[in-house]
């Protein structure tokens, strides 16, 4: 599949105060949701659709409390009087207008800070009409960033595996489960997607012709190639930050061990030689440590070691089956899968082994993947009776399905973002 390179023209109409305040600190453990009023954009029928997407994005973020439109007394035009909003407790007001011309859609957005009684953003946007959702996500991101000082995940992508007939395929969707694109990659069995840093490439593992291989697909060059396929089971792991290399597990020497694969040299470096299985390697954001699964203690548990293989220590002690570790983007937490009561559930834990917290309870839940900002986790769940990609906030709140109903989907991997 061809990944579309979207051309969104973002033109700042009016330079505003560069020293505008950050209205809410989302890094504070005790922050409260910010009450915000978002009008339906005036000017064309596309305005209400854009506003609806913006509301959905901001509300699900957990940062904003969207005030009901029935309470608004001010006109939808770009005029602003803070006294109209103070009694309602509203702190931010968003207004906008849209214009449709041929196949182009234009929007102008105004954001007002009620507390400081001033306009904090006025900005113009334009895109093809068919990219209305991306335009709306971009506006929502700008609102989020203006208020919090951080980029959101609203324009990010999630890759996942889906079963179509008797084949597996790789698909990509927006963060909210919309605009699903089929990459066209098919195989009898596909597992373990991992994005490169660029982020236009994915490595994955597939069994073809009764042989396990690790493949690299480059969406820009529309090219796929086999990287690694010795006898045995070969499963791709994370790319190492700042390196043209990724981790993998391979049983070519007997039981599965961990390796580094160097793309330029097309060679591997063996990291482990211990007895038992060593699989599912996940690298820390600073590239210095690897979390992985081993049965050294008699059952699958999660361990951490330095990138070169030294400094081994055990991370998980609760339960007799823990697997699938993945680091948060800040490196302050590791999500993993643990079996409890005969079902797989998702947990998070600090890298020092403290504060394990169970996030899911219903059905089997697997394949956790953090969003680029660390505030959300995509995962697989069979709570609907079949495997489906879900999303939740990183504290376990607001769990909901992303992939379409009745489509067997699993193995989500959030794409890293270059800002």
C-alpha positions in Angstrom: 0.0 0.0 0.0 1.0 3.6 -0.6 1.1 5.7 2.6 -0.3 9.0 1.6 1.9 12.0 2.2 -0.7 14.6 3.1 -0.1 18.2 2.2 -1.7 20.3 4.9 -1.1 24.1 4.5 -0.9 25.7 7.9 -0.7 29.5 7.7 -0.6 31.6 10.9 -2.7 34.6 10.2 -1.9 36.7 13.2 1.2 36.5 15.4 0.1 36.4 19.0 1.9 36.7 22.3 4.8 34.3 22.2 4.8 34.2 26.0 1.3 32.8 26.3 0.8 30.7 29.4 0.5 26.9 29.5 -3.1 26.7 30.8 -2.9 23.2 32.2 0.1 21.1 33.4 -0.7 17.5 32.2 2.5 16.3 33.9 1.1 17.0 37.3 -0.4 13.9 39.0 -3.3 16.0 40.4 -4.3 18.0 37.3 -8.0 18.5 36.7 -9.8 18.4 33.4 -10.0 21.8 31.7 -13.6 23.0 30.9 -13.7 24.0 27.2 -16.4 25.2 24.9 -16.2 24.1 21.3 -18.6 25.7 18.8 -19.8 24.0 15.6 -17.7 25.8 12.9 -19.8 28.1 10.8 -19.7 28.7 7.0 -20.3 25.3 5.4 -21.7 21.8 6.2 -18.2 20.5 6.8 -17.9 22.7 9.9 -20.0 20.6 12.2 -18.1 17.4 11.2 -14.8 19.1 11.9 -16.0 20.2 15.3 -17.3 16.8 16.1 -13.9 15.2 15.5 -12.2 17.9 17.5 -14.5 17.3 20.5 -14.0 13.5 20.3 -10.2 13.9 20.2 -10.1 16.4 23.1 -12.6 14.5 25.2 -10.9 11.1 24.9 -7.5 12.7 25.8 -8.7 12.9 29.4 -7.4 16.5 29.6 -10.5 18.4 28.6 -14.1 18.5 29.9 -16.3 19.5 26.9 -19.1 21.8 28.1 -22.5 21.1 26.6 -23.4 23.3 23.6 -26.8 24.1 25.2 -25.1 26.3 27.7 -23.4 28.6 25.2 -25.0 32.1 25.0 -22.4 33.8 22.9 -22.6 33.9 19.1 -20.6 31.4 17.0 -18.9 34.3 15.2 -15.3 35.2 16.2 -16.2 37.7 19.0 -15.4 37.0 22.7 -16.5 38.3 26.0 -15.1 36.5 29.0 -18.0 37.5 31.2 -20.2 35.2 29.1 -18.1 32.2 30.2 -16.9 32.8 33.7 -20.2 31.8 35.4 -20.1 28.5 33.5 -16.6 27.7 34.7 -15.4 27.6 31.1 -11.6 28.4 30.7 -11.1 28.0 27.0 -13.4 28.8 24.1 -12.9 27.4 20.5 -14.6 28.9 17.5 -14.1 28.5 13.8 -15.3 28.9 10.2 -15.0 26.8 7.1 -15.1 27.4 3.4 -15.5 24.7 0.7 -14.2 25.4 -2.8 -14.1 22.6 -5.4 -12.2 19.8 -3.8 -10.5 22.0 -1.2 -11.6 22.7 2.4 -10.4 25.7 4.3 -10.8 26.5 8.0 -10.0 29.3 10.3 -9.8 28.7 14.1 -9.9 31.0 17.1 -9.0 30.0 20.6 -9.8 32.3 23.6 -8.4 32.1 27.1 -11.2 33.1 29.5 -9.0 33.6 32.6 -6.7 36.0 30.8 -9.5 37.4 28.7 -7.7 37.3 25.4 -7.3 35.5 22.1 -4.4 33.0 22.2 -4.5 31.6 18.7 -5.8 32.5 15.3 -4.8 30.1 12.5 -5.8 29.1 9.0 -5.8 25.6 7.6 -6.4 24.1 4.2 -6.6 20.5 2.8 -8.3 18.4 0.2 -11.9 17.6 1.2 -11.1 13.9 1.4 -8.6 14.6 4.2 -11.2 16.3 6.5 -10.4 14.0 9.3 -6.7 14.7 9.2 -7.5 18.4 9.1 -9.7 18.1 12.1 -7.1 16.1 14.0 -4.5 18.7 13.2 -6.7 21.5 14.6 -7.3 19.4 17.7 -3.6 18.9 18.1 -3.0 22.7 17.9 -5.6 23.3 20.5 -4.1 20.6 22.7 -0.6 22.0 22.3 -1.6 25.6 22.9 -3.3 24.7 26.2 -0.8 22.1 27.5 2.5 22.9 25.7 2.8 19.3 24.4 1.9 17.6 21.1 -1.0 15.2 21.2 -1.4 11.8 19.5 -4.3 13.0 17.3 -2.4 12.8 14.0 -0.6 9.6 14.8 -0.9 6.1 13.2 -1.2 2.6 14.5 -0.2 -0.5 12.5 -1.9 -3.8 13.2 -2.3 -7.3 11.8 -5.7 -8.5 10.5 -6.9 -11.8 9.2 -8.5 -11.7 5.8 -9.7 -15.2 4.6 -6.9 -17.6 5.3 -4.2 -14.9 5.1 -2.8 -12.3 7.5 -2.2 -8.8 6.3 -0.7 -5.5 7.7 -3.0 -2.5 8.0 -2.6 1.1 9.2 -5.2 3.3 10.9 -5.5 6.7 12.5 -5.3 6.8 16.3 -9.1 6.8 16.6 -9.5 3.7 14.4 -10.6 5.6 11.3 -9.1 5.7 7.8 -7.9 2.2 7.7 -5.4 1.5 4.9 -4.4 -1.9 3.6 -0.7 -2.1 2.9 -1.2 -5.1 0.6 1.2 -7.3 2.5 -0.1 -10.8 2.9 1.2 -14.1 4.3 -0.1 -17.2 6.0 1.1 -16.0 9.4 2.4 -12.5 10.4 3.5 -11.5 13.9 5.6 -8.9 15.8 5.4 -5.5 14.0 8.0 -3.0 14.9 8.4 0.5 13.4 11.8 2.0 12.6 12.6 5.5 13.8 12.1 7.2 10.4 9.0 6.2 10.6 8.3 4.8 7.1 9.6 1.3 7.6 8.4 -1.7 9.6 10.1 -5.0 10.4 7.9 -8.0 11.0 8.1 -11.8 11.2 6.3 -14.2 8.9 6.2 -17.9 8.2 6.5 -18.5 4.5 7.3 -21.9 2.9 7.6 -23.5 6.4 10.4 -21.1 7.2 10.4 -18.2 9.7 11.8 -15.0 8.3 12.2 -11.3 9.4 11.1 -8.9 6.7 11.6 -5.1 6.2 9.0 -3.1 4.3 9.7 0.4 3.2 6.5 2.3 2.4 8.2 5.2 0.7 10.1 3.0 -1.7 7.3 0.6 -1.9 9.7 -2.3 -1.3 9.8 -5.3 0.9 12.9 -7.5 1.5 13.8 -10.6 3.5 16.5 -9.7 6.1 17.0 -12.8 8.2 15.8 -16.4 7.8 18.1 -19.0 9.3 16.6 -22.4 10.3 14.5 -22.1 13.5 12.0 -19.5 14.7 13.0 -15.8 14.1 11.0 -13.1 15.7 11.6 -9.3 15.2 12.0 -6.9 18.2 12.5 -3.2 18.7 14.7 -0.9 16.7 17.6 0.5 18.8 17.4 4.3 19.1 20.0 6.1 17.1 21.2 2.9 15.4 20.5 1.2 12.1 19.8 -2.0 14.0 17.1 -3.9 15.7 16.7 -6.6 18.2 15.4 -10.1 17.5 15.1 -13.6 19.0 16.2 -16.6 17.1 16.4 -20.4 17.8 19.0 -21.0 15.1 21.5 -22.2 17.8 18.9 -24.3 19.7 16.7 -22.6 22.3 15.7 -19.0 21.5 18.4 -16.3 22.2 18.6 -12.6 21.7 20.5 -10.9 18.9 21.1 -7.5 17.4 20.7 -7.3 13.6 22.7 -4.5 11.9 21.0 -3.3 8.7 24.1 -1.9 7.0 26.3 -4.9 7.7 23.5 -7.4 7.4 25.1 -9.2 10.3 23.9 -10.2 13.8 25.6 -10.0 17.2 24.5 -12.6 19.8 23.6 -11.1 23.2 22.6 -14.1 25.3 23.8 -17.7 25.6 21.9 -18.8 28.7 19.9 -22.0 29.0 16.2 -21.7 28.4 14.2 -19.4 26.2 14.9 -15.7 25.8 12.4 -13.8 23.6 10.3 -10.6 23.1 13.1 -8.0 23.4 12.1 -4.4 24.0 14.7 -1.6 24.1 14.6 1.3 26.5 14.1 4.8 25.0 17.8 5.7 25.7 18.9 2.5 24.0 20.9 1.4 27.1 18.7 -1.5 28.4 16.6 -4.4 27.1 13.5 -5.8 28.7 12.8 -9.4 27.6 11.2 -12.7 28.6 13.1 -15.7 29.9 12.2 -18.9 31.8 15.4 -18.9 33.8 13.3 -19.2 37.0 11.2 -22.1 35.7 8.3 -20.0 34.3 8.2 -17.1 31.8 9.2 -13.9 33.6 10.4 -10.4 32.5 14.1 -9.5 32.9 16.1 -6.4 32.2 19.8 -6.3 31.1 22.2 -3.8 29.6 22.2 -3.5 25.8 25.5 -5.5 25.5 24.1 -8.3 27.7 25.5 -7.6 31.1 23.7 -6.6 34.4 20.9 -9.1 34.3 18.1 -8.6 36.8 14.6 -9.9 37.2 11.7 -7.5 36.9 8.4 -9.5 37.6 7.7 -11.7 40.6 3.9 -11.8 40.7 2.3 -14.6 38.8 3.8 -17.6 37.0 3.4 -16.3 33.4 4.5 -12.8 32.4 5.5 -11.8 28.9 5.4 -9.1 26.1 7.3 -6.2 27.8 7.3 -2.8 26.1 8.9 0.5 27.4 7.0 3.7 27.7 8.5 6.6 25.6 9.9 8.3 28.8 11.3 5.0 30.1 9.5 5.4 33.4 7.2 2.4 33.0 7.1 -1.0 31.3 3.8 -2.5 30.1 3.5 -6.2 30.0 1.1 -9.2 29.9 0.5 -11.4 32.9 -1.7 -14.4 33.3 -4.2 -14.1 36.2 -7.0 -16.5 36.8 -6.3 -18.2 33.5 -6.7 -15.0 31.4 -4.0 -12.7 30.0 -4.2 -9.2 31.4 -2.1 -6.0 30.8 0.0 -4.5 33.6 2.4 -1.6 34.0 5.4 -1.6 36.3 8.3 0.7 37.1 11.7 -0.4 35.7 12.9 -0.9 39.3 10.2 -3.6 39.7 7.9 -1.5 42.0 4.2 -0.6 41.7 2.9 -3.3 39.3 -0.7 -2.2 38.4 -3.2 -4.3 36.5 -5.0 -2.3 33.8 -7.4 -4.8 32.2 -9.9 -7.3 33.6 -12.3 -8.5 30.9 -11.3 -11.2 28.5 -7.8 -11.9 27.3 -5.7 -8.8 26.7 -2.3 -8.8 25.0 0.2 -6.9 22.8 0.4 -3.6 24.6 1.9 -0.6 22.7 2.4 2.9 24.1 1.5 6.0 22.2 4.4 8.3 21.3 3.5 10.6 24.2 3.1 7.7 26.6 -0.5 8.7 27.6 -2.3 5.8 25.9 -1.8 2.1 25.2 -3.1 0.2 22.2 -3.7 -3.5 22.8 -5.4 -6.7 21.6 -8.5 -8.0 23.4 -10.9 -10.9 22.8 -13.6 -9.5 25.1 -16.0 -9.3 22.1 -15.5 -13.0 21.3 -12.8 -12.4 18.8 -9.5 -10.6 18.7 -9.8 -6.8 18.2 -7.5 -3.8 18.6 -8.5 -1.6 21.6 -7.1 1.6 23.2 -7.1 2.9 26.7 -5.5 5.7 28.7 -2.2 4.6 30.3 -3.9 4.4 33.7 -6.4 1.8 32.3 -9.3 4.3 31.9 -11.6 4.7 28.9 -11.0 1.3 27.2 -12.7 1.1 23.8 -12.3 -0.8 20.5 -10.6 0.7 17.5 -10.6 -1.9 14.8 -13.9 -2.6 13.0 -16.3 -5.2 14.5 -16.1 -8.8 13.2 -12.6 -8.2 11.8 -10.0 -10.4 13.6 -7.3 -7.9 14.4 -4.3 -8.0 16.7 -0.7 -7.0 17.4 -1.1 -3.2 17.3 2.1 -1.1 17.1 2.0 2.7 17.5 4.1 4.5 15.0 6.8 6.9 16.4 6.3 10.5 15.3 8.8 13.0 14.0 7.8 16.5 14.8 
